[in-house]
Amino acid sequence: MEIVRLTTQTKPEAATQWSTRTLAAVAGVSDTTIQRIWKQRGLKPHRTKQFKVSRDPKFVEKLEDIVGLYTSPPEHALVLCCDEKSQIQALDRTQPGLPMKQGRAATMTHDYKRHGTTTLFAAMSMLDGAVISRCAQRHRHIEWLDFLRQIDRETPQHLALHLICDNYATHKHSKVTKWIAKHPRFHVHFTPTSASWLNMVERFFRDITTNRLRNGVFRSVPDLTTAIKDYIAVHNKTLKPFIWTAKANDILAKVIRANRNLSSKQNEALH
């Protein structure tokens, strides 16, 4: 069908995607006809999904290592998903909002005052979902080392610790590497580049953002850090582990398909 071809294979002049009206003008039909066809074919030109395919040469090795820790954790050990959530802003609204009531949603001004930022360091246990955390003004290797020492203090000394981290330079700093070497119960497993979704702590960061930070009102950084600590305290009282279900082979198959599709698109562009 011509409408589908135009929608999927062409772009409007001086724009990135079609609207019903712009396509209707080109196709010589009504915008309601365009809307009906798009609905029937599941076409949504106004929406895009973001993605990033890892180019890590050791992707398979790292994938299997981390998924193995999730699905078959070693005995006498804790698997901890670790990361920083940086630049969390203490945002205060310029006017008080109204609470939700029947027939009306809660209100919040679109503008705000910035009162500074904090960084949340978190290590989530795959055993039960418990989170070890601290907030710091910066997120250099110095703060990361302080967090590693905190993890060392707050976990049973007889257990080995398998830390899953991303490839942020702070995690690979020479002083961090030396500290890890002197503490043999720490074992660091790095996710493949551009594959932070493999780190389960990102699920926790998503939840705290949705449930506490996004619509919060914070008049200072101490207010913000108190809210974060309170949220984590409640989280740790009602523990519910995050269960990993995807198999390494299934993930790898999807990545292979994505790489194949990208390669074919690049070849089409070159020719």
N, C-alpha and C positions, 0 to 999 in steps of 0.2 A: 504493500500500500504506500502511496506517495507521501502521505502525512507521516507515517512511521519512518520512511527513508529520510525525509527532511529533518525530522526530530533527532534521529540517531546519527546521521552522517554529515550534517551540515551545521553551520553556525550563522546566526543573523549578522547583518552588517554592523560593525562597530559594537558588538556585544558578545558575551560569552555563552549565553544560553537563550533559547526561545521562550517567549511568553505566549499565551493563547492568542493574544491580539496580534502580535508581530507575525506569528506563523499563519494566522488566519488571513492577514493582508497579503502574504506571499502566495498562499495556496488558493486564495479566492473562495474561501468558505467562511462560515460564521465561527466566532470564538467558542461558542457552545459546542459546535461540532468537534473542534480541536480538543476541548475539554473531555468530551465523551470518548473520543478515540484514545486519548492518553489514559483515561481511567480503565478502559477495556484492556489495553495493552500493558498496564502497569508502568507507564512512562512518567517520570517526574524530573523534568529538566532543571528545576530550581534546586534540586538536592544533589549533593556529591558526598561520597564517602572518602575519608582520608586513609592512606595506607603507607607503609614503608616496608619494603622487602629487604631483609638483612643480606649484606654482601660479605659477611664474616666467613673467611675461608675455613674456619673451624666450627661452622654453624652446627653441623650434624653432631659432632663430638660434644659440644656444649649443651645442645638440646637434649640429647640422650642422658647426659650427666644430671641435668637439673630435673628433668621429668622423672628420672630414676629416684632422685632424692624425695620427690613428692609422693610417688606411688609405692616405693619400697624403701622407706627411710632406714638407715643403719641402726643397729641395736646400740644401746648405751650412748646415745647421742641425741642432740637437739638440732633440728633444721630450722634456721632462722632466716626469714626474708627481710633484707635490710635495705634502707634507702633514706634519702633526705627529701622532704617536701619543702623546697626553698621559696623565699619571697612571698610568704603568706602575709597578706596586708591586713593591718588593723584599720578597717573602714568604719567611719561613723557617718550616719546619714545626716543631711543638713536640716531635716525637719522630722519630728516624731511621726511614725507611721500609725495607722489605725489597725486594731486587731480584727481578725476574721469574725464574722457573725453570719447568721443565716441569711443567705441571699447575697453576700458580699465577701469577696476575698480580702485577705489582709493586704494592706498597702505599704509601700516603701518608696521613698523618693529615688529617682534615677541618679541623682548626683550625691556626692559624698565627700568627706574630708579624710585625708590620709594621715595616719598617726604613726607610721613606721611599719616595719616588717619583722618577722621572725622566721626561723627555719626549724622545721620539725624533723628530728631524727627518730626513726622507728625501726624496731626489729620485731617481726611478728613470728611467733612460733607456729610451725605447721602441726604440732601435736594437738594444741587446743585453741589456737587463735589468740593467745595472750600476747600483749604488746609491751615491750620495753621501750621507753621513749625519753626524750629530753628536747628542750627548745634552746636554741642558741641564736645569737644575733647574726653570726656568719656561718659559712659552711666550707671552711678550709680543712686541710688535713689535720690541723690542730684540734678542731672540734670533732672530727671523725675519730681521732685517737681517744679523745675524752669519752666518746660514746662507746668505743670498743672496751675501754676500761670499765665503764658502767655495766656493759653486758657481762664482762668477766666477773664482776662483783655479784650480779643479781641472778646468776645461773648456778646450778649445782656443780661444784668443782670436779666431781668425778665423771661428768659427762663431756664427751667431745662435742664441739660446736661446728656445724656446717653452715656458713654464712653465704647466702645468695645475694650478690651485688651486681650493679651494672658497671659499665666501663668508665665511669666518671674518673677523671685524673686524680682526684682526691683519694679515691680508694686504692690507687696504685702508687702513691707517693713513696719515695724511698724510705722515709721514716716510718710509714705505716708498714711497709714490707719488712723492715727490720723488727718492728714490734711483733708482728705476726710470727716471725721466725723464732722469737724468744718465748712464744706462748703456743706450744705444739698442739694444744687441744683445739685451737682455731684452725679451721680449714675453709678457705675462701673459694667460692665457685662463681665465676663471672658469666653473666648472660651474654649471648651473642650481641654484637653491635646492632643497634636499631631493633632490638627485641626486648625492650623493657617490659612488655606484656607478659613475659615469662616469669617475672618477679611478682609473686602473689601479694606482696605488701602494697602494690598498686591498687588492689581491690580495697584494701583498708583506707588508703588515701582517697579513693573515690567516695567511700562511704562517709568519711569525716567531712569531706567537702560538701557533699549533698545534705547531710543531716545537721551539720553545725556551723560551717564556715560561710557558705554561699549567702545565706540570708541573715547572717549574724550582724550585730551592731557592736562595735568595739571602740571605746573612747581612748584607748591607749594600748601599747604593746603588752603591758602586764595584764590588762583585761583579756586580750586575745590569748595569751599563754595560759591564763587561768581557765578559760573556756576549753582550750585544747586538753589540758590536764584533767578537767572534770569529765570530758567526753571519754577519754581513755580509761579513767577510773571506772566509769559505768560499764564501758565495754569489757573490762577485765573482770567485772563481777558477774557478767552474764555471758560467759564464754561460749562461742560456737565456732568450731574450726572451719576454715575455708578448704573445701575439698577439691582437689585437682582431678579431673576426669578424662581429659584429652590424652590420647596415646601419642607417643613420639612419632610413630609411623604415620598416623593421620595428619599430624601437624606438618611433617616433612612432605607429605603428598600435596598438601595445600600450597606450601612454599614452592615446590617444584612447578606446580601449575601456574602460580603467579609469575615465576621467573620466565616460564615458557611464553606466557601471554605478553609480558613486557618485551621480551626479545622479538616476538612477531610484530608488535606495534613499532618498535624501533626500526626494524627492517623495512616496514611499510613506509615509515617516514623518510628513510634514506633513499628509497626508490620512487 
